[in-house]
């Protein structure tokens, strides 16, 4: 007996929700569920996914064998591991996956790409053909690859290089019949040949290379920007310990003047934790735009940016993230860190802990504004729990639910005329489903739902507000 799960992008509309009424956490919880249908009989339930999260445009599950077939934009997540492909077969018991088409496996040790790959999320072992990947600072391509242990790869008929160009455009590379890599520790090759361009130049029967970053050195990056002028970015990097690296920045911009920065980056060799602290400051000679009035601007000559990030993975099912930005003004990111600004014009400050169990997800979230020129929704704190859709015993009824409670505050920018708004908020929703298939083609999913939201305060008057929403509907495929 088999069942299918429709595209997760359709899930919000199928559940009768309004996207604009949901928080980002609520959207994530709804998007992680799937719309269930049956084939020629009432539908059995998907087992709780536990530590594995499976997403795709179409999903077919065989309950008797435990295999899932996922098609179209497939994403499989487990802890810090991420597998994407066009098509994946996954056994939910053994966690063995076989992926086809545009396969990419991302792990803390590096990224592996190819057209076909077999990988076991429990044993961290796998096999693949015609793969390429990146293990800092090297790029590699192999005729076939085996992952023989959690952190050891054996590549056959491999090429490895630090040159970022591909194929015949590489300036240099090493070709070997067998290449063994332990990311961030070492790699060794047998029967290695050095190539400059496409010309072989040196042979050795055995080659060993440490991947641990040691020592100190300079790097320079010249360039030109219409807003900054001609510039030279100078960095002095040094590995103080195997887990700690520092970078000192001495930069100069012809239109802005000199700048100074100091970075610290840390990581545990097995990637249980990692993070960085970046500090950057300058006395800007030209902080304002030509049409800007300095008297009305939030920008002055003294500019700085401080960023702290830390990631901790105590287990495969839980993680903690911390991020904090302190900025001198709202334009410093755009002026000197344009790449980060494009990814997010208003950086967030948060500390969050997430625990994923067998069929449930718990999240503790703290968000606090640190830059008063931004308007931000603070969560001080908010605790939420999700129960993924699952069958109630053998009743053919399915249940999913969510509950969240926290103290929220809209902190408006200093220049805003609005006063800050704060309130305790509680929100919960529960839904029951009973899927059917009629006449061999009509999928019917009657459902009943209840949602209530409570606020201790409102904008206009002090009172207790309870919002109740009930849902019921029929869905046709």
Number of C-alpha atoms within 10 A of each C-alpha: 14 20 21 21 21 20 19 18 14 13 19 18 10 16 17 13 15 9 12 8 9 13 10 11 14 17 16 11 17 23 16 16 22 25 18 24 26 23 16 15 15 16 22 23 22 22 16 18 16 16 20 21 16 20 24 24 17 18 25 19 24 16 16 8 11 15 20 22 20 26 20 17 16 21 20 19 16 16 17 16 17 18 24 23 26 18 23 28 20 24 17 20 10 13 17 19 21 20 26 18 16 15 21 23 19 17 14 15 18 13 18 22 23 22 17 20 28 19 21 17 21 12 14 16 18 20 19 22 18 18 22 21 19 19 19 15 13 14 20 22 24 24 15 19 25 19 21 15 13 13 15 17 20 21 26 21 15 24 24 22 21 17 15 12 12 12 12 9 11 16 16 19 22 19 25 25 16 19 25 21 20 18 22 20 13 14 18 17 25 16 14 21 20 20 19 13 14 14 9 14 10 11 15 12 10 12 15 12 11 14 17 15 18 14 11 13 11 12 10 12 10 11 11 12 10 7 15 17 15 15 19 17 17 18 20 15 20 18 19 13 12 14 14 17 20 21 20 19 21 17 19 20 20 14 17 19 16 18 18 18 18 18 18 18 17 19 18 13 16 12 15 16 17 18 18 18 17 18 17 19 17 18 16 19 15 14 21 16 10 8 6 10 10 13 8 7 12 14 17 16 14 13 18 21 19 17 17 17 18 18 19 18 18 11 11 15 18 19 20 18 17 17 19 19 18 17 19 19 19 16 18 18 21 13 13 15 12 14 11 13 16 11 9 11 13 16 20 16 21 18 18 18 17 17 17 21 15 14 16 19 20 19 19 19 21 19 22 18 23 15 20 16 18 18 17 20 18 20 22 15 16 20 19 20 20 22 20 24 25 21 21 13 9 9 9 16 17 22 18 21 20 21 19 20 19 19 18 20 18 17 21 19 17 13 11 12 8 11 12 14 14 19 16 17 17 19 17 18 18 16 19 21 22 19 22 20 18 13 7 11 12 14 19 20 21 15 20 15 19 15 18 16 17 17 19 15 16 14 11 6 7 10 11 10 14 13 10 12 11 14 15 15 14 11 13 9 8
